[in-house]
Amino acid sequence: MGRIVANAAPAWVVALAGVVAVALVAPADERTAWMPVVVALALLVVFVAQLPSAGGRQLQTRLSVSVAGLIVIVGAATAVFAALPAG
């Protein structure tokens, strides 16, 4: 399981960095609108991170763990942004 998490970590870091960047740069009322962009960038990293070990037996597991983690990260950030006042 350690190798699977190690493959997923770059996508999670990109998702966290994207959430932080959106929190710092985007206006409060547009933050949730930028979350799909963060997900798209993190998904690109997921697939790029799998290229060196593509074709392995656990490809589906690695992809699933990566995507599940970034959805949790971005989903939690979206919930926080939606709960905060817009102004």
Secondary structure, DSSP 8 states (H G I E B T S, - for coil): -HHHHHHHHHHHHHHHHHHHHHHHHS-GGGTGGGHHHHHHHHHHHHHHHHSTTTT-TTHHHHHHHHHHHHHHHHHHHHHHHHHS---
